[in-house]
Amino acid sequence: MSAYSKTPGPLLDVAVLLGRSLRHSARSVDATISAIVLPLLILCVFVFVFGGAIDRGGEYLTYVVPGVIVLCAAFGTASTAVAVNQDMTTGVIDRLRSLPVVGSAVLAGHVVASVVRNVVSTAVVVAVAVALGFRPVASLPDWLAVLGLLVLFMAGVSALSAAFGLLVSSAEAAGGLSFVLLFLPYVSSGFVPPETMPAVLRGFAAHQPMTPLIESVRALLLGTPVGSSAWLTVAWWGGFGVLGAVAAGLLFRRRAR
Amino acid sequence: MAYTIEVEGLRKSFGDRPVLAGIELQVAPGTVAALLGPNGAGKTTTVKILSTLLRPDAGRVVVAGVDVVGAPAEVRRRISLTGQHATVDEVLTGRENLVMMGRLRHLTKAVARERAQALLERFDLVEAADRRVSTYSGGMARRLDIALGLVDDPVVLFLDEPTTGLDPRSRRDVWDTVAELAASGVTVLLTTQYLEEADRLADTISVLADGRIAAAGTADQLKALIGGETVELVLPDEAALAAASALLVGGRVDGLSLHVRTDGTAAGVREVLEVVAGVPVLRVAVHRPTLDDVFLQVTA
């Protein structure tokens, strides 16, 4: 019997590196706590602190949950930048580059692990929202569509984060991306309707790439017409995903030290 | 004879800063070669090119019979690189690190586990096998690091400064490990800034300075380059130094010390001392040439 596995190399590489990343997540208690607790805190702040003051002519909880889901997914997946950067600064990337492992497998391992982590924390957010009184009317295909769009979004942000993590020189700089992604959803339709914003922000909020995602998730969960927002989401985040993957792939091989 | 590592005219610049200005290197199968040089001499750059991490600007580099530019993927299957800093995964256990590395070299799960166990035993890490690497001492982490390179029987093992930052005891452990590896037939290229280390471990030594091989050969050949033993006479002042230098023509002056060649016998040393009998000498020492002397001479 051969000592070598019959599984095609790249698939095996992704599976092994995914296992590694998930072990990292499971063992870093603080990261896991913040991945679960932070989204819940954000949800509670919007529902109980701001919720009373923001009058939407309906239940604010219902309006804000899709925004919080996307906010948490954006913040959570941005941590990919830190994980990739740590691999680079600690020499793990150099070691992997000296192995018969294809570069895209290293990247894919990080991206898939990030998606898995964030699907879990999104599930927690949804469960708590439901406990607080959020009542989605989505059918099973709607839920699957929501999941599909969110996974695409998470993969897109993760790929961009991975490229960013390879580009910057320290984990601190890589961590900065999380804050950009933490604030970006606020200027969208996630928390307040763009019509209420000043003209300068209104255009950006109505058209930035997170808005169609938030609109799609909201429409699918609440049973309103999705319109073109789902396709816009696929175009934006599929595009960002490809961009991030290509950039990260090039940076992975080119990176001199 | 076919060399396991053959490097001819290797050049590399970063921007307009030349780092390697034409390196020549041959390493015979199953031997340990040392690249010796100060920080910034180009040791790590050389290892990175030989292990396919960097592309050379010019020159021919053949490792384990394969051209590193023409078929890097083939080279990666035959080599193993242990970098300058321990690149073990601190969050995983020692065993998990080894199994992961085996899987990344596409071994089956069963074989990867078997090899991991064998390496844990060989590197004296059985007790710590299922502890996270973050709890390991520097020496243990470095041993694991080297073990990770051996999961799939590489033809060539690159060790970039394997003992930098280790305490003396751990350093000795790593030396023993490298000596064992050499005995098992793997070809090793290691870089070091410690002359003692190169002297102890390597069959051949190449001294790298300013991007060139300043000298190469066995430790004995290199020592022979600068001649035999010397007697060092330490004198109290300039006047005594001048007097001693006048009596012992051809000696080398270094501060208030005078170094004179000798054959190392008692008679030889006595002869030197008799010549300077009238000069006050503070201290006398006999030096065997060390690689430090070689190093200082060829890089001067």
Interface residues (C-beta under 8 A of the other chain):
Chain A: S2 A3 Y4 S5 T7 G9 L12 D13 V16 L17 G19 R20 R23 H24 R27 S28 T90 G91 V92 D94 R95 L96 R97 S98 L99 P100 V101 A256
Chain B: F14 K48 S51 T52 L53 L54 A73 R76 R77 I79 S80 L81 G83 Q84 H85 A86 T87 D89 V91 L92 E96 M100 M101 R103 L104 R105 H106 L107 T108 K109 V111 R132 L148
